[in-house]
Amino acid sequence: MENNLPSSNSDQEDPATRKIAYLIYVLYLCSVLLPILPIVGVIFGYIFENDAKAYLKSHYHYIIRSFWIGILYFLLATTSLIIVIGIVLVPLCLIWWLIRTAKGLKSLMRNEPIVRPETWLF
């Protein structure tokens, strides 16, 4: 019996590009322990962004934006430590980073694109 169902997104993609996106998300999650890892991740993001097709393009866009928005948020939060509000903002930035990364990883595992990769929130 022949299967006439449409193929999933992962069948149409280069598996290496998907694995690199997965690796970048893992690097982002591990950055809690080693803060240099997002730099490695965003470099990989820029290198492999042009090779990605279809739904993976949204992941690479999301990965790169997460890095730059995260840098901005953490700079603002650490600067605000002077006026004490940073004590609250730094942990909130960390929570934002983890939720955003987990959301991207979850979508990648389901072979789904990021719905709004240009968002500043989650």
N, C-alpha and C positions, 0 to 999 in steps of 0.2 A: 504494500500500500504506500502510495506516495504522499509525502507531507507537503501540502500547499500553503502552509502558514508562512507569513512574512518572517524573515530572519530578524533576530534581535539586533540592537545597536552594536553590541560587542562583536558580532560576526562581521560587520562592515568596517570595523576599526583595526588599526594596527595594534596588536596586543602590547607591543613595547611602549607605545605612547600611553596606553591605559596604565601599565605597570609603573611608568615614571610618575604619572599623576598620583597614583596610590602611594608611591614612595615619598612624594612631596608632602602629601597630607600626613603621613607618618612622621616625617621630619618636623613638620609644624607642631604635631602633638608632643613630640619629644623635646621641643624647644623649651618646655617648662623646666627641664633639667639642664639643658645645654643651650643657652640663648643664641649661640652662633648658627644653629641649624636652619633657621628661616632664611638666612642669607644664601646658604647652599641651595635650599629649596627654590627660592625665587630665581636664582641663576639657572637651575634646571628648567623652571617654568618658562623663562625667556628663550632658552635653547630649543625646547620641544614644542612651543606654542604653534609655530608655523607648520609643523608636521601633523598636528592633530586635525581630525576631521569631525564634522557634525557635532554631536553632543559633547565631545571632549574639549572643543574650543571654549565652551562656556566654563568648563572646569579650570582650564589654564588662565582664562581671563579672571576668574574668581580668585584663584591662587595668587596671582600677581597683585590684584587689587587688595587682597587681604594683607599682604605684606606691607604695602605702602600705607594703607589706612591704619594698620596696626602700629607702624612706626610713628605716625602722627599722633594717634591716641596715647601711646606710651610716653612720647615726649611731652605732651600736654599734661599727662597725669604726673609724671615725675617732676616736671617743673612746678606743678601746683603743690608739691610736698612742702614748699616754702610756706604756704598759707594753710597748711594742715589738711585741706580737703583732699590732697593727694593720697592720704592714708586710706580713703575710701575709693578713690578713682583707680589707683594701681590694681587692687584686686578685681575691680569691675572690668578693667581692661583685660586682665588675664581670663576672666570668665567669658568675656566677649570673644577672645581669641579661641578658646577651647570649643565654645558652642559653634562658632563659624566654621572651624576646621572639622568638627564632628558632622555638621550638616553637609559639608562638601563631600566628606568621606562616605556618608550614608547614601547620598545621591549617586556617587560613583559606583558603589557596590550594587546598586539597583539598576545600573546602566541608564540612568536618567540624567538629563542636563540640569544645570543650576537654573532655577526659575528666573531669578533676578540677579545676575552676576554683578551688576553695577551698584547694588545696594550698599549703603554704609553701615547697616545694622547686621542682621543675620541673614 
